[in-house]
């Protein structure tokens, strides 16, 4: 690959990574004020339908654009690129119309199987988003196939900003005007198609030129619609499945948690509120995943470069750095959040309800981060079998066990099954991955060091929080303000203990330290300290 072209790819990947990071943070953070404004039951109404939106946007943002970009990149000239994009648009239009009409006609049936027929109008509202999915996915895929990431990044940010703004406005007017929770939910989910329209405008010129104008004569043979549709279902479907793993587990929750709680003996209104409490875990896991995977993702271009240049030793080093950084950050985030959960729950959501369920749910960060990292490496190697089997096994675990566990253990059971499902997914992926990739986790006692360090950090944070609580007294400690102060102090103590322990135990190589924020400064400081003592 020419150096200039490689630089363009790296810059494009960086732009897309930054926009994805901002979009993920927005997507996680807005749900905290939403819950505070509309309460547990209002949050339940929104979160029940959110997985349908999440799946649609995963298709439009990650799965199908990545597949279309491969199709476009395979073509030898501009005419072929535009024609393959046109065919992809036609196929996606057919698929999206099937989904749209399925959701519109089946809204009441779906809502009834979720245990709440009042959700039907909200399902109908979110269905309109799928009408715009082909335009978005094809536009993004076309430009990504030409290594131009700017349009995708801008459309991604526009979509999130518009959607979040409409949701917060819907929550505000709901409180101000006294709307019921279902009316609020309908307006909030109407943000999905409205945001899709706004982000689609970025691809207007592309669409008018390549999708709607008369087609030019082909310069090279193109795959038939039949072959292309087959590839869409198998290859594109696999990419979509990988990208939507966590959201698919949430979709299973939408169909089982509320019904399971009612079967357990809870009144419907109590069950709705409890599901809303359980759903508090989703933004926390999302934020934890952003932290855990953001820095390791910076190694992806180097990983791709090593593979392209056929440098197996460098590829292994980059893979090891990526896995080690992701695992360490996800472990630190998981243990820290579990230790601080009572204070975080009080600070963000105003109560201690569901603290145990949230502590269990938070462990999802660890396995979800590992799954994200391993799928990135396996995709770069074109190894899809282990991923598909792992995802199917994990989803089957969730589908088969969730309802039973909810009936017996309530929302604690739902949290436990989510963690178990992700653990099954990762175990299958790990066992099915190449031997070198398996060994990355086991080399040089890294895992033992990390577990010991994380345990020490967790114990120190918990003891520190207990000490502060004892000093200020139980009444003051139960206020949101003091919960915030304890959380900040706990985070600072946790970071200091973890970093000091990582340096002392030589947890990371120099390459791995350089990936982390301020890692370069830390290496220089440690080196100066050694010179000073010698």
C-alpha positions in Angstrom: 0.0 0.0 0.0 1.6 3.4 -1.0 2.7 5.6 1.9 0.3 8.5 1.0 -2.6 6.2 0.7 -1.7 4.6 4.0 -1.6 8.0 5.7 -5.0 8.8 4.2 -6.4 5.5 5.7 -4.9 6.3 9.1 -6.2 9.8 9.2 -9.7 8.6 8.1 -9.6 5.9 10.8 -8.6 8.6 13.4 -11.4 10.9 12.3 -14.0 8.1 12.5 -12.7 6.9 15.8 -13.0 10.4 17.4 -16.5 10.9 16.0 -17.5 7.4 17.2 -16.1 8.2 20.7 -18.1 11.4 20.9 -21.3 9.8 19.7 -20.9 6.9 22.2 -20.4 9.3 25.1 -23.5 11.3 24.0 -25.5 8.1 23.6 -24.6 7.0 27.2 -24.7 10.3 29.0 -28.1 11.6 27.9 -30.0 8.7 29.6 -28.9 9.9 33.0 -30.8 13.2 32.9 -33.6 11.4 31.0 -34.1 9.0 33.9 -33.9 11.9 36.4 -36.6 13.8 34.6 -39.1 11.0 33.8 -38.5 8.6 36.7 -38.1 4.8 36.7 -41.3 4.1 34.9 -40.7 6.7 32.2 -37.2 5.3 31.7 -38.7 1.8 31.4 -41.0 3.0 28.6 -38.0 4.5 26.7 -35.7 1.6 27.3 -38.2 -1.1 26.3 -38.1 0.1 22.7 -34.5 1.5 22.6 -33.1 -1.9 21.4 -35.2 -1.6 18.2 -33.6 1.8 17.5 -30.2 0.5 18.5 -30.3 -2.4 16.1 -31.4 -0.1 13.3 -28.6 2.4 13.9 -26.1 -0.4 14.2 -27.1 -1.6 10.8 -27.0 1.9 9.3 -23.8 3.0 11.1 -21.5 0.0 11.4 -22.7 -3.3 10.0 -23.9 -2.6 6.5 -21.6 0.5 5.8 -18.6 -1.7 6.6 -19.8 -4.4 4.2 -20.7 -1.9 1.5 -17.3 -0.3 1.9 -15.7 -3.7 1.1 -17.9 -4.0 -2.0 -16.9 -0.5 -3.2 -13.2 -1.0 -2.5 -13.3 -4.2 -4.5 -14.4 -2.4 -7.7 -11.7 -1.4 -10.3 -13.0 2.0 -11.4 -15.4 4.9 -10.4 -18.3 3.7 -12.6 -18.2 0.2 -11.0 -18.0 1.7 -7.6 -21.1 3.9 -8.2 -23.0 1.0 -9.8 -22.3 -1.5 -6.9 -23.4 1.2 -4.5 -26.7 1.6 -6.4 -27.3 -2.2 -6.3 -26.5 -2.2 -2.6 -29.1 0.6 -2.1 -31.8 -1.3 -4.0 -31.2 -4.5 -1.9 -31.1 -2.5 1.4 -34.3 -0.7 0.4 -36.1 -4.0 0.0 -34.8 -5.3 3.4 -35.6 -2.0 5.2 -39.2 -1.9 3.8 -39.8 -5.5 5.1 -38.6 -4.4 8.5 -40.6 -1.2 8.4 -43.9 -2.9 7.5 -43.2 -5.7 9.9 -42.8 -3.3 12.8 -45.8 -1.2 11.7 -48.2 -4.1 11.2 -46.8 -6.1 14.2 -46.5 -3.2 16.7 -49.4 -4.4 18.9 -48.3 -8.0 18.7 -44.7 -7.1 19.7 -45.9 -4.8 22.5 -48.1 -7.5 23.8 -45.2 -10.0 23.9 -43.2 -7.4 25.8 -46.0 -7.4 28.3 -47.3 -3.9 27.7 -49.7 -3.1 24.8 -49.3 0.6 25.5 -45.9 0.4 23.9 -47.4 -0.1 20.4 -47.4 3.6 19.3 -43.7 3.9 20.3 -42.8 0.9 18.2 -44.6 2.5 15.2 -42.7 5.7 15.8 -39.3 4.2 15.8 -40.1 2.0 12.7 -39.9 5.1 10.4 -36.1 5.2 11.0 -35.7 2.1 8.9 -37.0 3.9 5.8 -33.9 6.1 5.9 -31.4 3.3 6.7 -30.6 2.4 3.1 -29.7 6.0 2.2 -27.5 6.4 5.3 -25.8 3.0 5.1 -25.1 3.2 1.3 -23.7 6.8 1.6 -21.5 5.9 4.5 -20.3 2.7 2.9 -19.5 4.4 -0.4 -17.3 7.0 1.1 -15.7 4.6 3.5 -14.9 2.3 0.5 -13.0 5.3 -1.0 -11.3 5.9 2.4 -13.1 9.2 2.9 -14.3 9.0 6.5 -15.4 12.6 6.9 -19.0 12.3 5.6 -19.6 9.2 7.9 -18.1 11.0 10.9 -20.2 14.2 10.3 -23.5 12.3 9.7 -22.8 10.2 12.9 -22.4 13.3 15.0 -25.4 15.1 13.5 -27.6 12.0 14.1 -26.6 11.7 17.8 -26.9 15.5 18.6 -30.3 15.9 16.9 -31.6 12.7 18.6 -30.4 13.6 22.1 -31.7 17.1 21.8 -35.2 15.9 20.8 -35.2 13.3 23.6 -34.3 15.8 26.3 -36.9 18.2 24.9 -39.6 15.5 25.0 -38.7 14.7 28.6 -38.8 18.4 29.5 -42.2 19.0 28.0 -43.4 15.7 29.5 -42.7 17.0 33.0 -43.8 20.6 32.2 -47.1 19.7 30.5 -47.9 16.5 32.5 -47.8 14.0 29.6 -48.1 10.4 30.5 -45.0 8.2 30.1 -46.2 6.6 26.8 -46.8 9.9 25.1 -43.3 11.0 26.3 -41.9 7.7 24.9 -43.6 8.2 21.5 -42.1 11.7 21.2 -38.7 10.6 22.4 -38.6 7.7 19.9 -39.7 10.0 17.1 -36.2 11.5 17.5 -34.9 8.4 15.6 -36.4 9.1 12.2 -36.0 12.9 12.6 -32.3 12.5 13.4 -32.0 10.0 10.5 -33.5 12.6 8.1 -31.0 15.3 9.3 -28.0 13.0 9.0 -29.1 11.8 5.6 -28.8 15.3 4.3 -25.0 14.9 4.3 -25.5 12.4 1.5 -27.9 14.4 -0.7 -25.4 15.2 -3.4 -24.1 11.6 -3.4 -27.7 10.1 -3.6 -28.8 12.4 -6.4 -25.7 11.7 -8.5 -25.2 7.9 -7.8 -28.5 6.5 -6.6 -31.3 8.4 -8.3 -29.8 9.6 -11.6 -29.9 7.4 -14.7 -27.3 4.6 -14.3 -24.2 4.7 -16.5 -23.3 1.7 -18.7 -21.2 -0.8 -16.7 -17.4 -1.0 -17.6 -16.9 -4.3 -15.8 -19.1 -7.3 -15.0 -20.9 -6.8 -11.7 -22.3 -9.5 -9.4 -25.9 -10.3 -10.0 -28.6 -9.1 -7.5 -29.0 -12.7 -6.4 -25.3 -13.2 -5.5 -25.2 -9.7 -4.0 -28.2 -10.4 -1.8 -26.7 -13.6 -0.6 -23.5 -11.8 0.3 -25.6 -9.1 2.1 -27.3 -11.7 4.2 -24.2 -13.8 5.1 -21.3 -11.3 5.2 -23.3 -8.1 5.9 -25.5 -10.0 8.4 -22.4 -11.3 10.3 -20.9 -7.8 10.6 -24.3 -6.5 11.8 -24.6 -9.3 14.3 -21.1 -8.6 15.7 -21.8 -4.9 16.0 -25.2 -5.4 17.8 -24.2 -8.0 20.4 -25.0 -5.9 23.5 -28.1 -4.4 22.0 -29.5 -7.9 21.1 -29.1 -8.9 24.8 -31.1 -5.8 25.7 -33.8 -6.8 23.2 -34.2 -10.1 25.0 -34.6 -8.1 28.3 -37.4 -6.1 26.7 -39.3 -9.3 26.0 -38.6 -11.2 29.3 -37.8 -8.9 32.3 -41.2 -7.1 32.6 -43.2 -10.3 32.0 -40.9 -12.3 34.4 -41.4 -9.8 37.2 -45.2 -9.9 36.8 -45.1 -13.7 36.8 -43.0 -13.5 40.0 -45.9 -11.8 41.6 -45.1 -8.1 41.1 -47.9 -5.7 40.2 -47.5 -4.4 36.6 -46.7 -0.8 37.8 -44.1 -2.1 40.2 -42.6 -4.4 37.5 -42.3 -1.4 35.1 -40.5 0.7 37.8 -38.2 -2.3 38.6 -37.3 -2.7 34.9 -36.5 1.0 34.8 -34.2 0.5 37.8 -32.5 -2.4 36.0 -32.1 -0.3 32.9 -29.9 2.1 34.9 -27.1 -0.3 34.2 -27.1 0.3 30.4 -25.6 3.8 30.3 -23.0 2.8 33.0 -21.9 -0.2 30.9 -21.8 1.9 27.8 -19.6 4.5 29.5 -17.4 1.8 30.9 -17.0 0.3 27.4 -16.0 3.7 26.0 -13.2 4.0 28.5 -12.2 0.3 28.1 -12.0 0.2 24.3 -11.2 3.8 23.2 -7.5 3.7 23.8 -6.9 0.1 22.6 -8.8 1.0 19.4 -6.0 3.5 18.5 -3.8 0.4 17.8 -6.2 -0.9 15.0 -4.5 1.0 12.1 -1.1 -0.3 13.2 -2.6 -3.8 13.4 -3.9 -3.5 9.9 -0.6 -2.1 8.7 1.4 -5.0 10.2 -1.1 -7.5 8.5 -0.8 -5.7 5.1 3.0 -5.8 5.3 3.0 -9.5 6.4 4.8 -8.8 9.6 3.6 -11.6 11.9 5.8 -10.7 14.9 4.7 -7.0 14.8 1.1 -8.1 14.3 1.4 -10.3 17.5 2.9 -7.4 19.4 0.2 -5.0 18.4 -2.5 -7.6 19.2 -1.0 -8.2 22.6 -0.9 -4.5 23.4 -4.5 -4.1 22.2 -5.8 -7.0 24.4 -3.7 -6.1 27.4 -4.8 -2.4 27.4 -8.4 -3.3 26.8 -8.5 -5.9 29.5 -6.7 -3.7 32.1 -9.0 -0.7 31.5 -12.1 -2.8 31.5 -11.0 -4.6 34.7 -10.2 -1.3 36.4 -13.5 0.2 35.3 -15.5 -2.8 36.4 -13.9 -3.1 39.8 -14.1 0.6 40.4 -17.7 0.9 39.5 -18.7 -2.2 41.6 -16.8 -0.7 44.6 -18.4 2.8 44.1 -21.9 1.6 43.0 -23.9 2.8 46.0 -22.5 6.3 45.7 -22.8 6.3 41.9 -26.4 5.1 42.0 -27.3 7.8 44.5 -25.4 10.5 42.6 -26.7 9.8 39.1 -30.2 8.4 39.8 -31.1 9.8 43.2 -31.6 6.5 45.1 -30.0 3.2 46.1 -32.6 1.0 44.4 -31.2 -2.0 42.5 -27.6 -1.5 43.7 -26.9 -5.2 43.8 -28.4 -5.8 40.3 -26.3 -2.9 39.0 -23.1 -4.3 40.6 -23.7 -7.6 38.8 -24.6 -5.9 35.5 -21.4 -3.8 35.6 -19.3 -7.0 35.2 -20.6 -7.0 31.6 -18.0 -4.3 30.8 -15.2 -6.8 31.3 -16.5 -9.4 28.9 -18.0 -6.9 26.4 -14.7 -5.1 26.1 -12.8 -8.4 25.5 -15.4 -9.4 22.9 -15.0 -6.0 21.1 -11.2 -6.4 21.1 -11.2 -10.0 19.9 -13.7 -9.4 17.2 -11.6 -6.6 15.8 -8.6 -8.9 15.7 -10.5 -11.8 14.3 -12.1 -9.6 11.6 -8.7 -8.3 10.5 -7.7 -12.0 10.1 -11.0 -12.8 8.3 -11.8 -15.4 11.0 -15.6 -15.2 11.3 -16.6 -18.8 12.4 -15.6 -18.4 16.1 -17.4 -15.0 16.3 -20.6 -16.3 14.8 -20.7 -19.5 17.0 -19.8 -17.4 20.1 -22.5 -14.8 19.5 -25.2 -17.5 18.8 -24.2 -19.4 21.9 -24.3 -16.3 24.0 -27.7 -15.2 22.7 -29.1 -18.7 23.1 -28.0 -18.6 26.8 -29.8 -15.3 27.3 -33.0 -16.4 25.6 -33.2 -19.7 27.4 -32.2 -18.6 30.9 -33.4 -15.0 31.3 -37.1 -15.4 31.9 -36.5 -18.3 34.4 -33.8 -16.3 36.3 -36.1 -13.2 36.5 -39.0 -15.2 37.9 -36.7 -16.7 40.6 -34.3 -13.8 41.3 -35.9 -10.7 39.9 -33.6 -8.0 38.3 -30.6 -9.6 39.9 -31.2 -12.7 37.8 -31.5 -10.7 34.6 -28.1 -9.0 35.4 -26.5 -12.4 36.1 -27.7 -13.9 32.9 -26.4 -10.9 30.9 -23.0 -11.4 32.3 -23.2 -15.2 31.8 -24.2 -14.7 28.2 -21.3 -12.4 27.4 -18.9 -14.8 29.2 -20.1 -17.7 27.0 -19.7 -15.5 23.9 -16.1 -14.6 24.8 -15.2 -18.2 25.9 -16.3 -19.6 22.6 -14.5 -16.8 20.6 -11.3 -17.3 22.7 -11.4 -21.1 22.3 -12.1 -20.8 18.6 -9.4 -18.2 17.9 -5.8 -19.0 16.6 -3.4 -20.3 19.2 -1.3 -17.2 19.2 -4.3 -15.1 20.0 -5.3 -17.4 22.8 -1.8 -17.1 24.4 -2.0 -13.3 24.5 -4.1 -13.5 27.7 -1.8 -16.1 29.4 1.7 -14.8 28.7 4.1 -13.7 31.4 1.7 -13.9 34.3 -0.2 -10.8 33.1 -3.6 -12.1 34.1 -2.5 -13.0 37.7 -0.9 -9.6 38.1 -4.0 -7.8 36.9 -6.4 -9.8 39.1 -4.2 -9.2 42.2 -3.9 -5.5 41.4 -7.6 -5.0 40.7 -8.5 -6.8 44.0 -6.2 -4.5 46.0 -7.6 -1.4 44.2 -11.2 -2.5 44.9 -10.5 -3.2 48.6 -8.7 0.2 49.1 -11.6 2.1 47.4 -14.3 0.4 49.4 -12.4 1.0 52.7 -11.8 4.6 51.8 -15.5 5.1 51.1 -16.5 3.5 54.3 -14.0 5.7 56.2 -15.4 8.9 54.6 -19.0 7.8 55.3 -18.1 7.1 59.0 -16.5 10.6 59.3 -19.4 12.6 57.8 -22.2 10.5 59.3 -25.0 8.4 57.7 -27.4 11.4 57.1 -24.9 13.6 55.2 -23.5 10.5 53.4 -26.9 9.7 51.9 -27.2 13.1 50.1 -26.4 13.3 46.4 -23.8 16.0 46.9 -21.8 13.9 49.4 -22.3 10.9 47.1 -20.6 12.9 44.4 -17.7 14.0 46.6 -17.2 10.4 47.8 -17.3 9.2 44.2 -14.7 11.7 43.0 -12.4 10.8 45.9 -12.9 7.1 45.3 -12.1 7.4 41.6 -8.9 9.4 42.4 -7.8 6.9 45.0 -8.6 4.0 42.6 -6.6 5.5 39.7 -3.6 6.3 41.9 -3.5 2.7 43.4 -4.0 1.1 40.0 -1.3 3.2 38.2 1.2 2.8 41.1 0.5 -1.0 41.2 0.8 -1.3 37.5 4.3 0.4 37.5 5.5 -1.6 40.5 4.3 -5.0 39.1 5.5 -4.1 35.5 2.0 -4.8 34.2 2.5 -3.1 30.9 5.3 -3.0 28.3 6.6 0.4 27.1 4.5 0.0 23.9 1.4 -0.5 26.1 2.1 2.5 28.3 2.4 4.7 25.3 -1.2 3.9 24.3 -2.6 5.2 27.6 -3.2 8.9 28.3 -0.1 10.5 29.9 1.7 7.1 29.5 4.8 8.8 27.9 5.1 11.3 30.8 4.8 8.4 33.3 7.6 6.5 31.6 9.9 9.6 31.7 9.0 10.2 35.4 9.8 6.6 36.3 13.0 6.7 34.4 14.1 9.9 36.1 13.2 8.4 39.5 15.4 5.4 38.8 18.3 7.7 37.7 17.9 9.8 40.9 18.1 6.7 43.2 21.0 5.1 41.3 
